[in-house]
Amino acid sequence: MGLAAFLVGLVGPLMARWLTSVGLSLVTMAGLTAAMATLRSMMMSNINSLPAECIQLGGLFGVWACLGMVLGAVTFCVTWASTKGFWTLAKA
């Protein structure tokens, strides 16, 4: 067996695992981005239907910062859960 055949035999399975995990993560992140954009637009349309006084009162109480934190936490949890499977796939 030549050196070139050895290197191709070594790199082939690693590249297959890497391409699989990258492809799955791109699909997952595209779906997550679309879902979060839809959720955010639905929330904003519902918030804009409130009276101006309620929106100002929510700003005084920090509701908008809280919504940002909740959306960030949801994004983190979904991303964390999806990458656990990719690490096990890459180690297999």
N, C-alpha and C positions, 0 to 999 in steps of 0.2 A: 504494500500500500504506500503510495507516494504521500508527500507532505500536503499537496493540494487536496487530495481525496480525504485525508485526515481532517484538515481544516473545514472542508465543506461538510463532512459528517458531524463535526463538532458544532459548527455555527447553525446548521439547518434547524435542529430542534429548538435551540435557544431563540432564533428569530421567529419561529412559529409561535412559541409561547408569548414572546414580546408583542408580536403583531395581534395576537388574539386578545391579550389584556388591554392593549391600547385601543383596539377597535371597540371592545365592550365598554371601556371607560368613556370613549367619545359618545357612544350611543346613550349611555346613562346620563352623562352631563348635558347632552342636547335635550333629552327628555326632561331632566330636572330644570333646566333653564326655561323651557317652554311652560312647564307647570307653574313655576314660581312667577313668571311674567303674567300668566293668566290669573293666578291668585291675587297678585298685587293690583292688577287692573280692576278686578272685581271688587277688591277692598276699597280702592280709591273711588270707584263709581258709587259705592254705597256710602262712603264717608262724605262725598260731595253732595249727597242728597240731604244731609243733616243741616239744620239751621246754623247760621254763622256763629251764634253764641255758643252752641255745643262744640263746634270745631275749636273755637278760641279757648273754651274751658278745658278741652282735651289737651291742648297745647300747654296750658298752665300746669296741668297735672302730670305731664310727661307721657301721655298715652302714645304719642308718635314715636318717641324713643323706645318705648316698650314694644310697639309693633315691629320696629326695626330689629330689636333684639330677638323677638320670637321668630321672625322670618329667617334671621341669621342662624338661630339654633336649629330650625327645621332643616335648613340647607346643610348645615354641618352634620347632623345626624344621618341624613340620607346619603351624603357623600361618604361618611365614615362606614356605614353599613355596606355600601356598594364596593368600597375598596378592600374590605376584609376578604371578600371572595376572590378578588383579583390577586391578592398576595398568596393565597393558598393555591391558586391556579399557576402562578409563576414559580412557586416552590416545588410543585409536583413534577 
